Amino acid sequence: MQRLAVGIDIGGTNTVFGLVDKKGDILIEESIFTKQYQVFDVFIDELCNRILKLSRELNCELIGIGVGAPNANYLDQCIQDASNLPWKGKFELGKLLNQKINVPVFVTNDANASAMAEMLFGGAVGMKNFMVLTLGTGLGSGIVVNGELVYGHSGFAGEMGHMIVRPEGRHCGCGRMGCLETYVSATGIKRTVSKLFAKYSFLSELRDIPFNRMSARRLAVAAYAGDEIAIESFEFTGKILGIALANVVALNNPEAIFLGGGLAKAGDLILKPTKYHMEENLLSVFQGKTELLLSTVKGNSGLMGAAALVWKVVE
């Protein structure tokens, strides 16, 4: 019987889960709409039922469950007050999954899971010092130093999305003002477009799209077609991110920084301005020494990285 690990990527919009082999191949994958479940226990019940259904379809042995989630703590296996999730408070995610499916469970920050996938299956193979940023509903970051993920004293290291980059700036889901993810994320760039509508009188096809139907993909399509509002939104976002990265590079001196998530799929639209403003704001001793790259992981990096947590320990 084939032995497989479960990988779960809990996102602010969707939760993706699947069964993954030791090589990182996702053999089967599904998703559920996270925000549909306002009660955490109901979410866990549905998730576990769907996972067990997948295992029956493949007639496999589950060796463990790995989970990547916002504000997830590797040390106590809990998630707590994630600003982009519908549940507030502290929840024993690892314990609940173990009770429903009797296998070892490993929980970590969603961006840490993506960093693990990049290290084992992507562009960071062989690197000892790098970072992964996930630009999705929010902004997550996974930091690897000397070949090990950085968890910090209480398990929450790497919350780059909640660095305050503009005091008294945009209101964040965490309750504070001016957090990086309110500017640099799929949600953040939509907010930037709304501001640019008021600032400029440029004609733009984006003006006819309601805010809740706007997406990073539609913005990218418009920008590549020459829409000035869309182009400016990526330039502004890249500037904010580049300056923030220059500050982070001064702290941990990474060999490379990888961008993943929906916003990163815009490619050079986000990569070029970010690289320019990062280099412009780096100390001279750091200039030209950190590569800024798009993630090369084929497949859902959060899911693959979460499953890799299992394979690293169980096998």
N, C-alpha and C positions, 0 to 999 in steps of 0.2 A: 504493500500500500504506500502511495506517495506521501511524503511528509512535507507539509507546507506551513508557512507562517502567515498570520493575518496581519495586514497593514491597514491602519485606519488614519485618515487625514480629516480632522474635524475643522471645518472652515466656517466663517461667519455666514456664508450663503449656503454652501453644500457640504455634506460629509461624504467623502469618497472612501470606499473600503474594498479590499480584495484579498486574494490568496496569492502568495509570492513564493517562488522557489529560491534555493540558495544562490543562484546566479543573478537574482534580482529581476527575473522575468515575472510579470504579472499574468497569471494564468486565467483569472476571471476577476471582473471589477464591476461594481455597481455604485450608486450614490442615492442619498436621500436629501431632501430639502431641510437643512438644519432649523431654519426659523419656523418651520411648521410645528415644531415640538416645543411648547412653552413649559412643559413639565419635564424635568431632567430624567426621572425614572421611566417615563413613557418613551423618551428618546432612546435610552439604554435598552429597554425591552425590544423595541423595533429593530435596533441595530443588531442585537444578538440573534434575534430570530432570523434576520436576513443572512447573517454570517453562517449560522448553522445550516441554513438552506443551501448556501453555496458549497459548503463542505460535503453535504450529501450529494449534490450534483456531480462533484468531482470524485466522490468516494475516496477521500483522503484523510490522513491523520493530521490534526492541528497540533503543532508543537508549541505554540505561544501566540500572544497578541502584542503587537506594538502599536502605540497610539501617538500621533502628533497632534497637539491642540494648542490654541492660544492660552497663555498663562498657565500652562501645565508644568508641574514640578516633578522632575525626575526623582528627587529625594523622597518625597512622601506620596507620589503617584496620584496627586490631586490636581484639579483645576480650580482656580479661584478668581472670581471677579473679572473675567475676560470681557473687555469692553465691546467686542463685536459678536458675542454670543448671547442668546436670549435668557440665560440663567445667571442670576447674581448670587454670590455667596461661595462657599467652599464645598466641593463635591468629591467624594472618594471614588474617582473614576476607575482606578486600577482595581480596587477592592470589589466594586460592583460588577465589573466585567469578569473577574475571576469567579465570583459567585454564580454567574449565569453560564459561563463556559469554563470548565475546570482545567485551565492551562495557565502557565506563567504569563503575567502581564507586565509590560514595560511602558511607561508613560513619559513623554518629554514634550518640550515646546515644539510647535509645528515647524518653526524655522530650523531648530536643531535637527529634526528629522530630515529636512531637506539638505542640511549640511552633511549629514551622514550618508545620504544617497549620492551627493556630489563627490564625497571622499571615496566611496566604494565603487560607484558605477559611472561617474561623470568626469568633468574636467579637472577635478582636484585630486585625482589618483596620483599618489606619490608626493603630494604637498603636505607639509606639516603645519603651516600657518596660513589660514585663509578665512574668509567670511562668506556667508550666503545670506542674501536679503530676499525675502519673499514679498513681492508687491501685489497683494491681493486686496480683499476688502479692507484690511489694515496693512501694517508693515511689520514683518517679523524679521529677526536676524539670528543666525546661528554662528557662533565664533569658535574656531578651532585653533588652539595654541599648542605647539609641540605635539601635534597628532592627536590631541584629546579635546573633546567638546568642553567648553567652559560653562559650568553650572553656577559657580559662585557659592557664597557662604550659605544662603538659604534656598538655593535652587532656581532662582529667577534671573540669573545673569543673561544678558543679551537682549534686553527689551529696548532696542534702539528706536523702535517706533514711538516710544514715549519719552524720548529726549525732547525737552522744550526748546524749539528752535526760534520761536517768535513769542516772547512774553506778551500776554494779553491778546494772543492771536486767536485762531479758530477754536471753538469749543470741541473737545474730544469726548468720545464715548466713555473714557476713564474718569471724566468729571473735571479734568484740568483744562487749561487753555494753551494753545500753541504747540501741541505735540507734533512731531515730525510726520506721523501717519495721517494727520489731517490735511497735509499738503502732498505727501508722497505715498500714494496708494491709488487703487482704482476709484475709490470713493473720493479721495482728496483731489484728484485731477478733475473730477466732475464738479466739485465745488469751485475749483479754479475757473472752469469754463463759465460758470454762472457769474463770477466776478468780472470776467472779461467781457461778457455781454453788456454789462453796465458801463464798463470803461471805454469800450470802442463801439463805433457805429458800423464796423465792417459788415458787409453782407455775409451771411454764413448759413449753410444748410442746417447747422446744429441748432439754430434758434427755434426750429419747428419741432424739436425732439423734447418731450417732457423729461424732467430730471430723472424720474424713476425708470425711464427707458434708455437713458444715456448709458454708454459702456465704453471701456477703454478701447475695445476693438473698433467701435464706430468712430471714436475719436481718431484712432490711427488711420483708418480708411480715409477719413476726411482730410487729415494732415497730408497724407501721401498724394491726395488729389489737389493740394494747394490751398486748402481752407486756412485763412490767416488766423482765425480764432483757435483752431485746433493746433496749428503749428506753435503759436504763442503759449498755449497751455503746456505743451511738452517742454518748451524752452524754460518756462518758469519752474516747472516741476524738477527738471534736471539741475537748475541752479540751486534750488533748496537742497536737493539730495547731494549734489557735489560738494557743497560747503560742509554739510554734516559729515560726509565721508572723510573729508580732509581732517576734521577734528578726530574722528575715530582712528584713522591711520596713525595719527600722532601718538595714540595710546597703545596700539597692539601691532603696528608695523606688519600687516599681512602681505604675503606674496601676491595674492589675488583676491578680488571681491567678485562674487558671482551674483547676478540678478536673475531672479526667477519670478513666477507668478504671472497673472494676467496682464498687468501693465508692462512687464518686461517683453511681452510678445510684440510690442511696438518696435522692437529692434533699435536701429540707429536713432529713431526719433527721441528715445529716452537715453540711449547709451552715449551719444555724442555730446549733448549739452552737459550731462553728468560728468563725463570724463574731463571736459574742458574746465568746468568750475572746480572740480576736485584738484586738478593739477595747479590751477591758478592760486588756490588757497593752501596748498601744502607747504610746509617748511622745506627749505632747499635740500636738506639731507634726505627727504623722502620722495622728492620729485622724480618721476620716471621709474620708480621701483615697485609700484603696485599696479598690476594689471586689472582692468575693469572688463569683465566678460559676462556674456549671457550664459545661463545654465545650459549644459549640454546633456543633461539627464534625459533619456528617452522614456517618456511615460510620466506618471504622477510622482514627482520627487518626494512629496510628503508621505505618500503611501509606501513607496519603495524604501525610504529611509526609516519609517516606522517599523516595517518588517525587518530591516537590517538590524535593528536593536535586538530583535529576537534571535536572529541567526548568530549574531556576535556572542551572545551569552549561552544559548542552548547548545549550539554545535561548536 
